[in-house]
Amino acid sequence: MNRNELSPDASPRAAFGDRLRRLREARGWTLDDLSAQMEYSSAHISGVENARRAATVKFAERADHAFGIAGTSETLTSDVHRIRSGALLEGFPEYVGCEARAVEVRVFETGIVPGLLQTPAYADALAQAAVQRGTITPAQAAERVAVVANRQTALRRTPVPPVIVVLDESCVRRPIGTAEEWTAQLSQLLVFAEQPNTVLQIAPFAMGVRRAFNLPMYLLTMADRSLIAYAKSATRGHLERDEKFVRPILGTYYQLQADSLSQPDSVAMIRKIREGTP
């Protein structure tokens, strides 16, 4: 069968095909081997891997059973639902799958608390606001909230990976939800900072142009020490695997950490905001 070397972040369909191929090849299977287990033709599977065919829920369910991942948090079926709902940005389903296997996670966010640290009420408030603006449907909102919960569950695995988070000060100054929900979210950040595998820092407004990133940035270190970067805007996402591009981003992240408030000072700022003191 023809092999089309698609970039996994070219489209959600390409990301799905790339993941399907990697799952197959990791087991040393040919297209015919997978065909025999799924009862789909080799040509059909090749079409999905090369993004010429869209995967159906039935196709994904059979693949999940063939790969032994049915019932886990990393099913191909979940990816199909996300692609169909359009609730997630380009490249993000693949990023989430990598995040669940990463040995280290680094995050920079601006404007909102990142999903890994969100309370359910905070995540729902964001999603419902998008519904009210007409940018997503109620079903898509439910999918977004579910993705947040699944990502948090995946990072509670053993061993627990280090999670380093730098938040622009806007993340902790912009209340979301009711007063009680916002207080609970700030408290959740303090709980996160207390964990042995976490680091939480604030990039204060006073940093000015020294704040290195203008967009949210996510960096993963995988078990083989390879690096993955994911950057997102309001409407687009970009996943980067090429280390010649990712390593400079990691260096910039280190500089961001050096210029940000220490964790004790960051925690003190969040406490003051929660208590309503200047």
Stockholm file with secondary structure:
# STOCKHOLM 1.0

chainA/1-278         MNRNELSPDASPRAAFGDRLRRLREARGWTLDDLSAQMEYSSAHISGVENARRAATVKFAERADHAFGIAGTSETLTSDVHRIRSGALLEGFPEYVGCEARAVEVRVFETGIVPGLLQTPAYADALAQAAVQRGTITPAQAAERVAVVANRQTALRRTPVPPVIVVLDESCVRRPIGTAEEWTAQLSQLLVFAEQPNTVLQIAPFAMGVRRAFNLPMYLLTMADRSLIAYAKSATRGHLERDEKFVRPILGTYYQLQADSLSQPDSVAMIRKIREGTP
#=GR chainA/1-278 SS CCCCCCCTTSCHHHHHHHHHHHHHHHTTCCHHHHHHHHTSCHHHHHHHHTTSSCCCHHHHHHHHHHHTCTTSTTCHHHHHHHHHHTCSCTTHHHHHHHHTTCSEEEEEESSSCCGGGCCHHHHHHHHHHHHHHTSSCHHHHHHHHHHHHHHHHHTTSSSCCCEEEEEETHHHHSCCSSHHHHHHHHHHHHHHHTSTTEEEEEECGGGGGGCCCSSCEEEEECTTSCEEEEEECSSCEEEECCHHHHHHHHHHHHHHHHHSCCHHHHHHHHHHHHHTCC
#=GC SS_cons         CCCCCCCTTSCHHHHHHHHHHHHHHHTTCCHHHHHHHHTSCHHHHHHHHTTSSCCCHHHHHHHHHHHTCTTSTTCHHHHHHHHHHTCSCTTHHHHHHHHTTCSEEEEEESSSCCGGGCCHHHHHHHHHHHHHHTSSCHHHHHHHHHHHHHHHHHTTSSSCCCEEEEEETHHHHSCCSSHHHHHHHHHHHHHHHTSTTEEEEEECGGGGGGCCCSSCEEEEECTTSCEEEEEECSSCEEEECCHHHHHHHHHHHHHHHHHSCCHHHHHHHHHHHHHTCC
//
